[in-house]
Amino acid sequence: MRFLHVFLASTFTIASLLGGCSSEEAPGGSSGCVDYQPPAGFDALSPAVSFSGQVMPLFKQSCAFSTCHGSTTGPANGVFLGDDKDKVHKAIVGVASGELPAMSFVTAGDPRQSYLMRKMDGSQCALDAQCTGGSCQGSMPKNDDPLPVDRRDIVRRWIAQGAKND
């Protein structure tokens, strides 16, 4: 009996992960997509976040691989997040996303209107109907678990604090 319980729980977990951001309707008419919201006590203005000191190292460690967003040749899978701080900043702040041209990768001062943050939180799927081809594709990092909330909050705070190139 315990084996069956573990098997069913594992199957449910895998199905939830695979279908978590599907554009298909879930029973009851709501999509399976979760639109992430920071907790009520989240302070976007404190502590202060530095682009060069905190955001760029996070990108380098989690995103800037040659097979992902670190290549200077080719499309860099939509956006370049490599070593060149000025180039990265110029590529994401106020620049329309290719999948959702109505939304910038980073909208200074507004993490909820920043496509990069939506992809990192996995809530881009709530915008599927507005994305090119009817899908905003998968969350980031691709084919991996989301970054821990505390790491995503570094980027969230940086955007909320004006997405400065400091």
N, C-alpha and C positions, 0 to 999 in steps of 0.2 A: 504494500500500500504506500509506504514512504517513497519507494522508487517512482511510482506513478505520480505522486504529488510533486516530486522534484522535476520529473520529466515535463509535466504540464506547466509548471512555473517557468522552466527554462524555455519551453516552446513559446509561451506567452511573451516572455522578455525579448526573445529573438524577433518575434513577429512585431512587437512594439517598436523595436529599434529599426527594423527594415521598413516599416510603414509609417514611422513617426512624422514624416513631412511629406506625405503623399498628397497630391492634389485631389485625390478621390475623397468622396464624402464618407464620413463615418456614420454608423447608425445614429439616427436622431437628427441628421442633417448637418452636423458640424464636422469640419475637417479634422484629421488627426494631428494637425499642426499645433504646436504650443507656441504662443506669442510671448516670449520671455519678457518679464518685467523685473527690474531690480526690487529687492525687498523694500518695504516702506521706510526703513531707517537708513537706506543707502544715501550717503553724502557724496554727490558728484563733484563737489568743489574742494573736498579735503580727503586725503592729503593732496598737495600739488603734485602733478605728474610732468615729467620732462620727456619730450620726444626723443632726444638723443640719449638720455640716461636710462630710460625705462622702456619706452615703446619700441625703439629700434632693436635693443637686445632681445626683446620678446619676439619680434618679427624674425630676427636672425636665428633664434633658437627653434622657432616653431613653423616658420613659413618660407624662409629664404633658401630653400634647397634648389639645386639646378633643375630638378624635375618638377618643381612647384612654382614658386613666385620669386626665385632668386636669379633667374637667367636674364642676361642683358640682351640676348638674341632671341628672336621669336616672340610669341605673344605673352610669355610669362604667365600663361593661364589667366589672362585678363588683367593682371596688375603686377607691377614690379615692386617687391618688398625686400630687395637685396641690401648690399652694404652702403650704397651711396645715399646718405640721409637727405640731401637736397633733392635728389632725383625721386626718391620715394615720396617725400612730402608733396612734390609737384605732381606726382602721378595719382595721388589719392584725394587730396583736399580740394573740394569743389569740382571734381572731375566726374562726369556721368559714368555710371556703371554700364558695361556692355550688355549685361543681362537685363538690367532695369534702368534704361536711359533716363527715366523721370527722377531717379534718385542718385545722388552723388555717392561715390565710395565713402567719403567722409564729408558730412555737413557740419562745419565748425559750429560748436555750441549745441548740437542736437544729435545725440547718439541714436535715438529712435528713427531719425531720418537719414541715417548713415548705413548704406548697404553693407559695408565692411562689418559693422557691428551686428547687423541682421544675420550675415553669414556665420559669424563667430558664435552667435547665440543659437543658431539653428532656427530662427524665426522668419527667415526669408521666404519660407514656404507659404506664409500667410499672404504673400504678395504675388503668388504664382499667376493669377489672372492678368496681372499688369506686366509680367516679364515677357521678353521676346520668346516666341515659341510656346507660350503658356506655361512655362516652368522656370523657376529661379534656380534650378539644379540643386545640388546637395550643399550641406553646411560645410564649414571649414573648421579644422583641417579635414581634407577629403579622405574618406575611408578610414577615419579614426574617431575616437571619442572627442567631444568638445574639450577645449582647454578648460582647466579648472576656473571656476567663477572668479576667484581672486585675480587671476591673470587676465581674464577678459575685462575685469573691472579697471585694470590699468588703462586699457585702450578706451573704455567707456569714459573714464574720468578725463583722459587727455582730450577726447572729443568735446566733452561737456565744458571743459576749461578753455575752449577756443581753438583746439588743434594747432597750437603754435609750433613753428619750426625752431625750437630752442635747443 
